[in-house]
């Protein structure tokens, strides 16, 4: 298609968090986009071809925001896109780290804005829409979640709202697709006309005046039925210290039990018997029949054999825990509990220099540090971001690392696993308290909108598991296989052993581990979990297992994580975190080993 003859239209998909924006994006583009009903999911914007439009149209999923006051990075991205949207999917990927316009970007404004309103919390949605209308762009509004609003006794007249605002307003139910065809038709009309009627532009820049105008509009277009007073009692209990904290402990312990129990069951009773009983013997016999004993054969099926460990470690030792972790996270996400946990912990997190909203990137860190670091863009201050990123890199193991730690410790002693978890929580608190004193800057009050508390939907859980498992294979398992292959070559060539001898005094005298444990420390530079997995092959005591897992917990982040930190902040910050993690790993691991050795 000749783009010069028919220029591509660019439509910004905007709205507050938790209103179904990502679901609509997935519906209109057919792309696999993770959508969760908690704040911070769509921190990085996405893009896709708007299917079914008569002209070439790019749909851009802008980070969810409550205002356009540019008080955090998500809002800054939204403001910049309203002035200068990216013009291609490749450019979006290229510029997503800082969302800075490049010379390749289309200098024109967006062709239109598709703003998603929340029928349940109309005022906050209209407040954002008032900012968008100030840009005098063609706008279509989707009045979403009308089904939930109806259940709560809230009725919104979309016709009256459309008349007041001067823009098309279409009622929708994102999960079922209701109203999406009419929404697409209205957008098509707007793009074909090349503009829109004069909208109800808000002249005042005073936030209080803007809120009064918004509240007046909401009062005119919505009607609320009286609801029983007890309907939100349980919801309120979840965000109160009592019994919210005990409930949170039980929920998190249950989630931990699900991760460990289900992951261990899949590993012991399904994957290990399958691979060790059938797959690996076939690979070994095949390699031995094709190759004579020697270096190449050892690289493929030796101690760090690429065809054995490269399959066993990512798929039989780590993947079961990946599945169980993502299942637990999906349940917490889809139920709407995570924002409530953030509201509950806000006071505690304030002592650590963060708001309760930081719970989202911290929990994401247990999956992978890279999206967790990106999710900190939704936090309001640089101080809060630095504290959150430091905690993620220093004290929170990713899912691959967690799987390796559980595999290493769980079969020996559940008490050791619990002890390491407690140690990790103490490290989280200590890091936060220390950085809160060292770093300067204000801590903003947390603004969080609680989504409806609903039972998890099996179809959504299944989709999330499929998407995230696929992402683990491409972003986690494949790099791990490559790292194992490189490690096998270095080990069989003798280079790994020689490097290990340099670290041997530190490993044997300070950490009280066998000399061969120096090799995993070198492997861990490539992939963090590789500092732990090789310990499975060694005959270690309970103290040595705990020491090895402790060093692995605090050890240097993966190279990709260091690059992400440098991109989000600067290189000196990344190097400082790298130095801090490695120093902490050896210091804490050595202290525990020495004290434990004296006591035992």
C-alpha angles and dihedrals in degrees: 000000000000104000092188090061094043110022117213117258118227120208121190115215105209139169145116120295119276098026099112096264094139091048091056090046091054091047095051097042104029089226124143103247123166109239123187130168096237133089118272101030097118098041093135113054121238134203139206144160111278101235122220097023120133092229133041103278130180117207114206119197104214119203112270112259138169096214141007095234090116093233092146138019095266090058091045090055091051093050093049093049092052088057099037120005122196111259102210141030092243092054090050091055090045095052101033096101094069102002091228115158113247130205089260093063121108105257092212124093122258115288090230145338124235104202119194114213126197112232089198096053101025099161096061091047093049090049090060091042090055089061092047092051089055088070090064093227126147105271135189119186126211111205097209134186093034089147093059091043090054091052089052091051095254118137120185123191103221091185092057091044090051091050093050095046097039093228134101112270118193123188111228143176104206101197093053097035093237111161095008095113092053089046090054091048092051091049090048090054091049093050092046092051091049093223145016143243120282108286132214093270114190110230100190119087092196109110092213092054090046091052092050090052091048093048090050092053092047092050091052097050105036135064124197123205118214112264130199111272094231096059095097098036095106091043090054092049090059093062098042120091089239119075092352096077096050089046090050091051091050092047093048092045089049090050090049090049090051092051094048098037099044093039093050092046093052090046100047102036104032119015103035094047090047097049100034094041100044117001102047096045089054092050093047094048090046094051093044091052092051102038134046118232109281145097097308092051091049091050089056102039106005130106092303092022112178094216093046109033091031087064102029099052101048099033108031102028105031107022096065090058091044090058095046093045094051090047090054092046092048091053092050091046099046094044091057093237099124097072089049090053088052092051091047094051097042094103092048093046091051088067088056093052095258139096125240089260088072088076089081098061091038092056090043086056089068086063100041132333095222099065088038090057090048090049089060087074087083090062116099106229137041089233092057091047093050092049092048094047092047091052092047093051098040107037111014118080118213118237093265090051092044091052090050092049093048091047090050097047112021098072091049099046135341087206090063090053091050091047091053091048090053090048089052092052091049089051091050091053094043093049092049094047092048096047092045087062096041100045122066127215143090125286111223122219113259116255110194133162115210115223122216114289103237137163112263114264114233093215092054092045091052092049093049092049091050094047095045094043089053089049091050091053093051099037102028114021098040095051089045091053090050091049091050090050092052090045091052092054093046092047097048092045090056095241093110092050092049092051089047091058089060090057094039098098091050091048100043102035103032103028094030091224128136116275092248089062087078089075095063090052089060092046090051091067088068097040122006096219090056088072086068110029097069089057087072089074093055128085100238133169122238090260092050091048091052092046092049092048091047092053089047091050094057097030125123116296120249116277090250090056092051089052090050092052091049090050095047096044120358140294095261090056091051093048092047091053090046091052092045095051095048093045092048092048095056095036097050094037091051094047091051091046093049096046091043091049092053093048095046 
